[in-house]
Amino acid sequence: MATFKAILSFIEIFLLSIGIFPVNTDNISYGSNGYRPPAVTTPMYIAQNGNTDFVIVTEEEPDACIITAANEMQTYVEKISGARPECITESEYTEGTKAIIIGETELEKNIASVDRTQIGADGFMLYSDGSHLLIAGGDSRGTLYGVYTVIEEYFGVRWFTPELEVIPDSRDIVIDAAINRIVKPSFSIRRNSPAGADDAYRAKHKINVSFWNEAPEYGGSLTYVLWDVTLDRLVPDTLFAQHPEYFAMNPDGTRTTDHVCLSHPEVLPIAIENARQEILACERDSKYIHIGQKDNSNYCHCESCEALYEKYGSICAPTLIFTNAFADALDDEFPDFTFTFYAYGETERPPQDLSLRCNPNVVPVLCGLHKACRSHPLTECGAQDGNETFMNLYGDNEPTIAEDFANWVKVADRTYIYDYTINFLNSTQFFSNFETMQPTMKYMHDIGITGYVYNCGDGHYAAFNELRNYLLSKLQWDVDCDVEYHMTDFLNAYYGEAAAPFIREILDIQTAQIKATAHAFDFDWHYQSGFYPFYTVNRLNSLWNKALNADITDEQRFNVEVANLSWEYFKANQFIGRYSFLNPLRLKANEELYDNFKAHGINRVSSFGLIPENKEDVDFMLRPFNWK
């Protein structure tokens, strides 16, 4: 029966691919809740005609973060209107003066009731009454996020990329005189750091994890003593010569340094002591340390490990038990620490015996999304893994990845997602995950995932990655945000209002076509591209020509040109149009594509290799995917 359904699915996809059945873009939606910018019923002018009668007030001895918040408010009021409100402390404040009150002050008690326990970490309260604008965070960082929210949502400033800041052209700043709202993040832990981002940019997008930069002036950032692959530091390979038993046993009984044998009783004290030394030597005030295996699947097959796999129904069992014991041993000396471990590769599935739980200070970092299809909902298509078998491509799909995440939540008080957001094998090509970003993240939030600790792909110059990172930061803060609104906002600014409708239609067509005919994986090539009938190719060519020739600025045209190269790259790989084998000028077309890559700062077509620096080293008979 499953094979019969797979055959029917194949036939349907084949007909969609060759254009017998047209693909419908009308049902493509990236997520909308009908958001509109804040309305002004009763105006309260922060600045008018280039002047202001407001002051910015903080407590007597503000910390570094509150000072940043006050300075940022002052800076952006001046950038927008030309007026520069004075920054003062509350002892300098004169009763009756209009004020923007930032942080925890005695003044707030006469203005509004602020319950910081209700607001919580990173959250904030916004309140206005015609004479005062109160920005009160649950903590200092929350206050700073409140300031950035006012600047963005109410003043109209945008930080689309680290290089593109948009300031409204106005001498007036007017907000409503009756604002009263409390804002809290969807995830307590958030990381997203596009290429070129710094601590200031991350703070503007309410990103509170940088791994290595503490950023006290921006409220501090979650940092690690050790992160990512760490077992090679905690249990060094140099021990292998004298103690091969500390390392993974292969199925044939030999030992390998590819993994550590986490069930061996002598391994734990070695890791504990090395971790202790790393913590004491760390110059950052880090409160996190990670257990991360090497990036391979050669896990241990010794008798002890195999017994734990069998007992708890998962290969993750030794890792979870080891991390719990590791945390127990270090907790007395380092009581505020959190101990994280990867649920990745062979360890990504949770224990079937749910009695095996993580300690309260132990957090699994769930990496299963690297196997998830991104062009279809996680709860429907999550079990696919990119294997090019007939049944995997066209058969019924069980949503085991989504189910695994739901079960991890049952065995851990806190869980973090390690998200992959581009196709690493083919990063220059369009990646069809825009429509599934919100439902995936909303599912994570709704089942109780507490953090998005990393967005793998954020620092890459991948196709449309600037848009992707902008939307991801919005969703990490608020899974219910209006993605359609933010997408339109970004497209208008980054590509220009005249080109934006064409870019949007291109995104819709490619999303719909891939959704109907293929799957999108983070590590895949052959079926990543989708299949396009000739009339869809012609339609996309026409839209790209319109976008490239729209009435936009030189900077916006450059951005359109960079995005267009993802389409040219696809066509060159598929031998479409001027890249066809039937075209005697195909090699010349490929050479021009290479020149355009270089002229637009694209130095790789895959995350795993640079394209040659010298044109002489490129074989233009090959498709661009092989230029590395």
C-alpha positions as CSV (number, residue, x, y, z in Angstrom):
1,M,0.0,0.0,0.0
2,A,2.8,2.4,0.9
3,T,4.6,1.7,-2.4
4,F,1.3,2.3,-4.3
5,K,0.9,5.7,-2.6
6,A,4.5,6.5,-3.4
7,I,3.9,5.7,-7.1
8,L,0.9,8.0,-7.2
9,S,2.9,10.7,-5.5
10,F,5.6,10.3,-8.0
11,I,3.2,10.6,-10.9
12,E,1.6,13.7,-9.4
13,I,5.1,15.3,-8.9
14,F,6.1,14.4,-12.5
15,L,3.0,16.1,-13.9
16,L,3.6,19.2,-11.8
17,S,7.2,19.2,-12.9
18,I,6.5,19.1,-16.6
19,G,3.7,21.6,-16.3
20,I,0.7,19.4,-17.0
21,F,-0.7,20.6,-13.6
22,P,0.2,24.2,-12.9
23,V,1.5,25.1,-9.4
24,N,-0.7,27.5,-7.5
25,T,1.0,30.4,-5.6
26,D,-2.2,31.8,-4.2
27,N,-1.9,29.7,-1.0
28,I,1.7,30.7,-0.2
29,S,1.8,32.5,3.1
30,Y,4.7,33.2,5.3
31,G,2.5,34.0,8.3
32,S,0.4,37.0,9.0
33,N,-1.6,38.2,12.0
34,G,-2.9,41.4,10.4
35,Y,-0.3,43.6,12.1
36,R,-0.3,47.3,11.6
37,P,2.1,49.9,13.0
38,P,1.0,51.4,16.3
39,A,-1.8,53.9,15.8
40,V,-1.9,57.4,17.3
41,T,-5.3,58.2,18.8
42,T,-4.1,60.9,21.2
43,P,-0.8,62.3,20.0
44,M,2.2,62.7,22.3
45,Y,5.1,64.5,20.6
46,I,8.5,63.4,21.7
47,A,9.8,65.9,19.1
48,Q,8.0,68.5,17.0
49,N,9.4,70.7,14.3
50,G,12.9,69.6,15.2
51,N,12.5,70.5,18.9
52,T,11.8,68.5,22.1
53,D,10.6,69.4,25.6
54,F,11.4,65.9,26.8
55,V,14.3,64.8,29.0
56,I,15.6,61.3,29.4
57,V,15.7,60.2,33.0
58,T,17.6,57.3,34.6
59,E,18.3,56.2,38.2
60,E,21.1,57.9,40.1
61,E,23.8,55.3,39.3
62,P,22.7,53.5,36.2
63,D,24.6,50.4,35.1
64,A,26.4,50.2,31.8
65,C,23.3,48.8,30.0
66,I,21.0,51.5,31.2
67,I,23.5,54.1,30.1
68,T,23.5,52.5,26.7
69,A,19.7,52.6,26.7
70,A,19.6,56.3,27.5
71,N,22.3,57.1,25.0
72,E,20.6,55.1,22.2
73,M,17.3,56.9,22.9
74,Q,19.0,60.3,22.8
75,T,20.9,59.3,19.6
76,Y,17.9,58.1,17.6
77,V,15.6,61.0,18.6
78,E,18.3,63.3,17.3
79,K,18.9,61.2,14.1
80,I,15.2,61.3,13.3
81,S,14.2,64.8,14.3
82,G,17.3,66.8,14.9
83,A,16.3,67.4,18.5
84,R,18.6,66.1,21.2
85,P,16.9,65.5,24.6
86,E,19.1,65.9,27.6
87,C,20.0,62.8,29.6
88,I,19.7,63.3,33.4
89,T,19.4,61.3,36.6
90,E,16.2,61.4,38.7
91,S,17.7,63.7,41.3
92,E,18.2,66.3,38.5
93,Y,14.6,65.9,37.4
94,T,12.2,68.8,37.9
95,E,8.6,67.9,38.6
96,G,6.3,68.7,35.7
97,T,8.9,68.2,33.0
98,K,8.0,65.8,30.2
99,A,10.2,62.7,30.5
100,I,11.3,59.5,28.9
101,I,12.0,57.4,32.0
102,I,14.4,54.5,31.4
103,G,14.9,51.7,33.9
104,E,14.0,51.4,37.5
105,T,13.5,54.8,39.2
106,E,11.6,56.2,42.1
107,L,9.7,58.4,39.5
108,E,7.9,55.4,38.0
109,K,5.9,54.9,41.2
110,N,4.0,58.1,40.6
111,I,3.3,57.1,36.9
112,A,2.4,53.4,36.7
113,S,2.4,50.2,38.6
114,V,5.4,48.1,37.5
115,D,5.6,44.5,38.5
116,R,9.1,43.3,37.5
117,T,8.4,39.7,38.6
118,Q,5.6,39.6,36.2
119,I,7.6,41.2,33.4
120,G,10.5,38.7,33.8
121,A,14.0,38.5,32.3
122,D,14.4,40.3,29.0
123,G,10.8,41.5,29.1
124,F,9.6,45.1,29.5
125,M,6.7,47.4,30.1
126,L,5.9,50.4,28.0
127,Y,3.6,53.1,29.4
128,S,2.7,56.6,28.2
129,D,0.3,59.2,29.7
130,G,0.7,62.3,27.6
131,S,3.7,63.6,29.6
132,H,5.8,60.6,30.3
133,L,7.0,57.6,28.4
134,L,8.0,54.8,30.8
135,I,10.3,52.0,29.6
136,A,10.7,49.6,32.5
137,G,12.4,46.2,31.9
138,G,12.3,43.2,34.1
139,D,16.1,43.7,34.2
140,S,18.5,46.1,32.6
141,R,18.7,44.2,29.4
142,G,14.9,44.1,29.2
143,T,14.9,47.9,29.5
144,L,17.4,48.2,26.6
145,Y,15.2,45.9,24.5
146,G,12.2,48.2,25.4
147,V,14.1,51.2,24.2
148,Y,14.9,49.5,20.9
149,T,11.3,48.4,20.5
150,V,10.1,52.0,21.0
151,I,12.7,53.2,18.5
152,E,11.7,50.6,16.0
153,E,8.0,50.1,16.3
154,Y,7.0,53.6,17.4
155,F,9.7,55.9,15.9
156,G,10.0,53.9,12.7
157,V,13.7,53.1,12.6
158,R,14.8,49.8,11.0
159,W,17.9,47.7,11.3
160,F,17.5,45.4,8.3
161,T,21.1,44.2,8.1
162,P,24.4,45.2,9.9
163,E,24.9,47.6,7.0
164,L,21.4,48.9,6.3
165,E,19.8,51.2,8.9
166,V,16.7,53.1,7.8
167,I,15.9,56.4,9.6
168,P,12.5,58.1,9.0
169,D,12.7,61.4,7.2
170,S,10.7,63.6,9.7
171,R,11.2,66.5,12.1
172,D,8.4,65.0,14.3
173,I,8.3,62.0,16.5
174,V,4.8,61.3,17.7
175,I,3.4,58.3,19.6
176,D,0.1,57.5,21.3
177,A,-0.4,59.1,24.7
178,A,-2.1,55.9,26.1
179,I,0.4,53.0,25.6
180,N,0.2,50.3,28.2
181,R,1.7,47.0,27.3
182,I,4.0,44.3,28.6
183,V,6.2,42.5,26.1
184,K,8.0,39.1,26.8
185,P,10.2,36.9,24.5
186,S,8.9,33.7,23.1
187,F,12.3,32.0,23.8
188,S,14.5,32.8,26.8
189,I,17.7,32.0,24.8
190,R,18.1,33.5,21.4
191,R,21.1,33.6,19.0
192,N,21.3,35.0,15.5
193,S,24.4,36.8,14.2
194,P,24.5,37.7,10.5
195,A,27.8,38.3,8.8
196,G,29.1,41.7,10.0
197,A,26.9,41.8,13.1
198,D,28.4,43.3,16.3
199,D,27.1,43.4,19.9
200,A,25.1,46.5,19.1
201,Y,23.3,45.0,16.2
202,R,22.6,41.8,18.2
203,A,21.0,43.9,21.0
204,K,18.9,45.8,18.5
205,H,17.4,42.4,17.5
206,K,17.1,41.2,21.1
207,I,19.7,38.5,20.7
208,N,21.1,37.5,24.1
209,V,23.6,34.8,23.1
210,S,27.0,35.5,21.5
211,F,29.0,32.5,22.9
212,W,32.2,34.6,23.4
213,N,31.4,38.3,23.9
214,E,30.0,39.3,27.2
215,A,28.8,42.8,26.1
216,P,28.0,44.3,29.5
217,E,27.1,47.6,28.0
218,Y,24.3,45.8,26.1
219,G,23.0,43.9,29.2
220,G,25.4,41.0,29.0
221,S,25.3,38.0,26.7
222,L,25.2,34.3,27.3
223,T,28.8,33.0,26.9
224,Y,30.4,29.6,27.2
225,V,33.5,28.3,28.8
226,L,33.6,25.6,26.2
227,W,31.2,25.2,23.3
228,D,30.6,23.0,20.3
229,V,33.0,20.0,20.0
230,T,34.4,19.8,23.5
231,L,35.1,16.2,24.3
232,D,38.4,16.4,22.5
233,R,39.4,19.0,25.2
234,L,37.8,17.2,28.1
235,V,39.1,13.8,27.2
236,P,42.1,14.5,24.9
237,D,43.1,12.2,22.1
238,T,46.6,12.1,23.5
239,L,45.3,9.6,26.1
240,F,44.6,7.0,23.4
241,A,48.1,5.6,23.3
242,Q,48.0,4.4,26.9
243,H,44.3,4.1,27.4
244,P,42.5,3.1,24.1
245,E,39.7,1.8,26.4
246,Y,38.7,5.5,27.1
247,F,37.6,5.8,23.5
248,A,34.8,4.4,21.3
249,M,34.9,0.7,20.3
250,N,34.1,0.0,16.6
251,P,31.7,-2.9,15.8
252,D,34.8,-5.0,14.9
253,G,36.2,-4.5,18.4
254,T,38.9,-2.0,17.5
255,R,39.1,1.4,19.2
256,T,38.9,4.9,17.6
257,T,39.3,8.5,18.8
258,D,36.3,9.4,16.7
259,H,34.3,9.3,20.0
260,V,34.8,8.9,23.7
261,C,33.4,5.9,25.6
262,L,31.2,7.8,28.1
263,S,30.3,4.7,30.1
264,H,34.0,4.0,31.1
265,P,34.3,4.8,34.8
266,E,37.7,6.4,34.5
267,V,36.6,8.9,31.8
268,L,34.3,11.0,33.9
269,P,36.9,12.1,36.5
270,I,39.3,13.1,33.7
271,A,36.6,15.2,32.0
272,I,35.6,16.8,35.4
273,E,39.1,17.9,36.2
274,N,39.8,19.2,32.7
275,A,36.5,21.1,32.8
276,R,37.3,22.5,36.3
277,Q,40.6,23.8,34.9
278,E,38.9,25.4,31.9
279,I,36.3,27.1,34.1
280,L,39.0,28.5,36.5
281,A,41.1,29.7,33.5
282,C,38.2,31.3,31.6
283,E,38.5,35.1,31.6
284,R,34.8,35.5,30.8
285,D,32.2,35.4,33.5
286,S,30.7,32.4,31.7
287,K,28.1,30.2,33.4
288,Y,27.7,27.6,30.6
289,I,29.9,24.6,29.6
290,H,29.1,22.1,26.8
291,I,29.5,18.4,26.2
292,G,29.9,18.0,22.4
293,Q,31.0,15.0,20.5
294,K,33.0,15.1,17.3
295,D,31.1,15.4,14.1
296,N,30.8,11.8,13.1
297,S,28.6,8.8,13.8
298,N,31.3,6.3,15.0
299,Y,29.7,5.9,18.5
300,C,30.9,3.4,21.0
301,H,29.9,-0.3,20.7
302,C,31.4,-1.5,23.9
303,E,29.4,-3.9,26.1
304,S,28.6,-1.2,28.7
305,C,27.4,1.4,26.2
306,E,25.4,-1.2,24.2
307,A,23.6,-2.2,27.5
308,L,22.6,1.4,28.1
309,Y,21.3,1.8,24.5
310,E,19.2,-1.2,25.1
311,K,18.0,-0.3,28.5
312,Y,16.9,3.2,27.7
313,G,16.0,2.7,24.0
314,S,18.4,5.4,22.7
315,I,22.0,5.9,21.8
316,C,21.8,9.2,23.7
317,A,21.6,7.4,27.1
318,P,25.4,7.3,27.9
319,T,25.7,11.0,26.9
320,L,22.7,12.1,29.1
321,I,23.9,10.0,32.1
322,F,27.5,11.3,31.7
323,T,26.4,14.9,31.6
324,N,24.2,14.5,34.7
325,A,27.1,13.0,36.6
326,F,29.4,15.7,35.2
327,A,27.0,18.4,36.4
328,D,26.6,16.8,39.8
329,A,30.4,16.7,40.3
330,L,30.9,20.4,39.4
331,D,27.7,21.8,40.9
332,D,28.9,22.5,44.4
333,E,31.9,24.4,43.3
334,F,30.1,26.2,40.4
335,P,26.5,26.4,41.6
336,D,25.2,28.8,38.9
337,F,26.4,26.8,36.0
338,T,24.3,25.2,33.2
339,F,25.6,22.1,31.5
340,T,24.5,21.5,27.9
341,F,25.0,18.6,25.6
342,Y,24.4,17.9,21.9
343,A,21.5,15.6,20.9
344,Y,23.0,15.2,17.5
345,G,23.5,12.5,14.9
346,E,23.4,9.2,16.7
347,T,22.4,10.8,20.0
348,E,19.6,13.0,18.7
349,R,16.7,10.7,19.6
350,P,15.5,10.9,23.2
351,P,15.4,8.0,25.6
352,Q,12.3,5.8,25.1
353,D,12.3,5.2,28.8
354,L,11.3,8.6,30.0
355,S,12.4,7.9,33.6
356,L,15.9,8.9,32.4
357,R,15.7,12.6,32.9
358,C,18.1,15.5,32.6
359,N,19.1,17.2,35.9
360,P,17.6,20.7,36.3
361,N,20.9,22.3,35.4
362,V,21.4,20.0,32.3
363,V,20.1,21.1,29.0
364,P,20.0,19.1,25.7
365,V,20.7,21.1,22.5
366,L,18.5,19.5,19.9
367,C,20.1,19.2,16.5
368,G,17.6,17.1,14.6
369,L,16.5,19.8,12.2
370,H,19.5,19.1,10.0
371,K,17.5,16.0,8.8
372,A,14.2,17.8,8.4
373,C,12.5,18.8,5.1
374,R,12.2,22.6,5.1
375,S,9.7,23.0,2.3
376,H,6.9,21.1,4.1
377,P,5.6,21.4,7.7
378,L,7.8,19.7,10.3
379,T,4.8,17.9,11.8
380,E,4.1,16.3,8.4
381,C,7.5,15.8,6.7
382,G,10.0,15.8,9.5
383,A,11.3,12.3,9.1
384,Q,13.0,12.7,5.7
385,D,16.7,12.8,5.7
386,G,17.8,13.6,2.2
387,N,18.5,10.0,1.1
388,E,17.8,9.7,-2.6
389,T,15.7,6.5,-2.4
390,F,12.4,6.2,-4.1
391,M,10.4,5.7,-0.9
392,N,12.1,8.5,0.9
393,L,11.4,10.9,-1.8
394,Y,7.8,9.9,-2.7
395,G,6.5,7.7,0.2
396,D,4.6,8.6,3.3
397,N,6.6,10.5,5.9
398,E,6.4,10.0,9.6
399,P,7.0,13.2,11.6
400,T,9.5,11.5,13.9
401,I,11.7,14.7,14.3
402,A,8.8,16.7,15.7
403,E,7.9,13.7,17.9
404,D,11.4,13.5,19.2
405,F,11.5,17.1,20.1
406,A,8.2,16.7,22.0
407,N,9.7,13.8,24.0
408,W,12.9,15.6,24.8
409,V,10.7,18.3,26.5
410,K,9.4,15.5,28.7
411,V,12.8,14.6,30.0
412,A,14.4,18.0,30.4
413,D,13.3,21.2,32.2
414,R,15.0,23.3,29.5
415,T,15.7,22.5,25.9
416,Y,17.5,24.4,23.2
417,I,17.2,24.2,19.5
418,Y,20.3,24.2,17.2
419,D,18.7,25.3,14.0
420,Y,20.1,25.0,10.5
421,T,18.8,27.6,8.1
422,I,20.5,27.2,4.7
423,N,21.5,24.4,2.4
424,F,25.2,24.0,3.2
425,L,26.0,21.9,0.1
426,N,24.4,24.5,-2.2
427,S,24.3,27.8,-0.3
428,T,24.3,30.0,-3.4
429,Q,21.0,28.6,-4.5
430,F,17.5,29.5,-3.3
431,F,16.5,27.6,-0.2
432,S,12.8,27.0,0.3
433,N,12.3,27.4,4.1
434,F,10.6,30.8,4.3
435,E,7.1,29.4,4.5
436,T,7.9,26.9,7.2
437,M,10.0,29.1,9.4
438,Q,7.1,30.4,11.5
439,P,5.2,27.1,11.9
440,T,8.4,25.3,12.9
441,M,9.4,27.8,15.5
442,K,5.8,28.2,16.8
443,Y,5.7,24.4,17.2
444,M,8.9,24.5,19.2
445,H,7.5,27.2,21.4
446,D,4.2,25.5,21.9
447,I,5.6,22.2,23.0
448,G,7.9,24.0,25.5
449,I,11.3,24.4,23.8
450,T,12.9,27.3,25.8
451,G,15.7,28.5,23.6
452,Y,17.0,28.9,20.1
453,V,20.7,28.8,21.0
454,Y,22.1,28.9,17.5
455,N,21.1,29.5,13.9
456,C,23.7,27.6,11.8
457,G,24.1,29.5,8.6
458,D,23.6,33.0,10.0
459,G,27.2,34.1,9.1
460,H,27.0,32.8,5.5
461,Y,26.4,34.9,2.4
462,A,23.8,32.4,1.2
463,A,20.9,33.2,-1.2
464,F,18.4,35.6,0.4
465,N,20.2,35.1,3.8
466,E,19.9,38.7,4.8
467,L,16.1,38.4,4.6
468,R,16.2,35.0,6.3
469,N,18.2,36.3,9.3
470,Y,16.0,39.4,9.7
471,L,12.9,37.2,9.8
472,L,14.5,34.7,12.1
473,S,15.4,37.4,14.7
474,K,11.7,38.5,14.6
475,L,10.5,35.0,15.2
476,Q,12.9,34.2,17.9
477,W,11.6,37.1,19.9
478,D,7.9,36.6,19.0
479,V,6.8,33.4,17.2
480,D,3.4,35.0,16.5
481,C,4.9,38.0,14.8
482,D,3.6,39.1,11.3
483,V,6.2,37.6,9.0
484,E,4.4,38.9,5.9
485,Y,4.6,42.5,7.3
486,H,8.3,42.1,8.1
487,M,9.1,40.5,4.8
488,T,7.4,43.3,2.8
489,D,9.1,45.9,5.0
490,F,12.5,44.3,4.3
491,L,12.0,43.8,0.6
492,N,11.0,47.4,0.1
493,A,14.1,48.7,1.8
494,Y,16.7,46.2,0.7
495,Y,15.7,45.8,-2.9
496,G,13.7,49.0,-3.4
497,E,9.9,49.5,-3.6
498,A,9.9,49.3,-7.4
499,A,11.7,45.9,-7.4
500,A,10.1,44.4,-4.3
501,P,6.9,43.1,-5.8
502,F,8.9,41.2,-8.4
503,I,11.2,39.7,-5.8
504,R,8.2,38.7,-3.7
505,E,6.6,37.0,-6.7
506,I,9.8,35.2,-7.4
507,L,9.9,33.9,-3.7
508,D,6.3,32.8,-4.0
509,I,6.8,30.9,-7.3
510,Q,10.0,29.1,-6.2
511,T,8.5,28.3,-2.8
512,A,5.4,26.9,-4.4
513,Q,7.2,24.9,-7.1
514,I,9.7,23.3,-4.6
515,K,6.9,22.6,-2.2
516,A,4.9,20.8,-4.9
517,T,7.8,18.9,-6.6
518,A,10.6,18.4,-4.1
519,H,12.0,18.7,-0.6
520,A,14.4,21.2,0.8
521,F,17.2,19.9,3.0
522,D,20.1,21.5,4.8
523,F,22.5,19.0,3.3
524,D,21.2,18.1,-0.1
525,W,21.8,18.8,-3.7
526,H,19.9,16.9,-6.4
527,Y,16.4,17.6,-5.2
528,Q,17.0,20.9,-3.6
529,S,16.3,22.9,-6.7
530,G,12.8,21.7,-7.5
531,F,11.6,21.1,-11.0
532,Y,10.4,23.9,-13.2
533,P,8.4,23.6,-16.4
534,F,9.6,25.8,-19.3
535,Y,6.8,28.4,-18.8
536,T,7.7,28.8,-15.1
537,V,11.4,29.3,-16.1
538,N,10.3,32.0,-18.6
539,R,8.1,33.6,-15.9
540,L,11.0,33.8,-13.5
541,N,13.3,35.1,-16.1
542,S,10.8,37.9,-16.8
543,L,10.4,38.8,-13.2
544,W,14.2,38.9,-12.6
545,N,14.5,41.2,-15.7
546,K,11.8,43.5,-14.3
547,A,13.5,43.7,-10.8
548,L,16.9,44.3,-12.3
549,N,15.5,47.2,-14.5
550,A,13.3,48.7,-11.8
551,D,13.7,52.4,-10.7
552,I,15.9,51.8,-7.6
553,T,19.1,53.0,-6.1
554,D,22.5,51.7,-7.1
555,E,22.8,49.9,-3.7
556,Q,19.4,48.3,-4.1
557,R,20.2,47.2,-7.7
558,F,23.4,45.6,-6.4
559,N,21.3,43.7,-3.9
560,V,18.9,42.5,-6.6
561,E,21.9,41.5,-8.8
562,V,23.3,39.4,-5.9
563,A,19.9,37.7,-5.4
564,N,19.6,37.1,-9.2
565,L,22.8,35.1,-9.2
566,S,21.0,32.4,-7.2
567,W,18.7,32.0,-10.2
568,E,21.5,32.1,-12.7
569,Y,23.4,29.5,-10.6
570,F,20.4,27.2,-10.6
571,K,20.0,27.5,-14.4
572,A,23.7,26.9,-15.0
573,N,23.6,23.7,-12.8
574,Q,20.5,22.5,-14.7
575,F,21.8,23.4,-18.2
576,I,18.9,25.8,-18.8
577,G,18.8,28.6,-21.3
578,R,22.1,30.0,-22.3
579,Y,23.8,27.4,-20.1
580,S,22.4,24.6,-22.2
581,F,24.8,22.0,-23.6
582,L,23.2,22.8,-27.0
583,N,24.5,26.4,-26.8
584,P,27.9,26.8,-28.4
585,L,28.5,29.8,-26.1
586,R,27.8,27.8,-22.9
587,L,31.4,28.1,-21.7
588,K,31.3,31.8,-22.2
589,A,28.1,32.0,-20.2
590,N,29.7,30.1,-17.3
591,E,32.7,32.4,-17.4
592,E,30.5,35.4,-17.2
593,L,28.7,33.9,-14.2
594,Y,32.0,33.3,-12.5
595,D,32.9,37.0,-13.2
596,N,29.6,38.1,-11.7
597,F,30.2,36.0,-8.6
598,K,33.5,37.7,-8.0
599,A,32.2,41.2,-8.8
600,H,29.4,40.7,-6.2
601,G,31.5,39.3,-3.4
602,I,30.4,35.7,-3.8
603,N,33.4,33.5,-3.2
604,R,31.7,30.2,-2.6
605,V,28.9,28.2,-4.0
606,S,28.9,25.7,-1.1
607,S,29.8,26.1,2.6
608,F,32.4,23.5,2.2
609,G,34.8,25.1,-0.3
610,L,35.8,28.4,-1.9
611,I,35.5,28.8,-5.7
612,P,39.0,29.3,-7.2
613,E,40.5,32.7,-6.9
614,N,41.9,32.6,-10.4
615,K,39.7,32.1,-13.4
616,E,42.4,29.9,-15.0
617,D,41.8,27.3,-12.3
618,V,38.1,26.9,-13.2
619,D,36.9,24.2,-15.7
620,F,33.9,26.0,-17.3
621,M,32.8,22.7,-18.8
622,L,31.7,21.8,-15.3
623,R,28.5,23.2,-13.8
624,P,29.1,25.8,-11.1
625,F,28.4,23.4,-8.2
626,N,31.7,21.8,-9.0
627,W,33.7,25.1,-9.0
628,K,35.3,24.4,-5.6
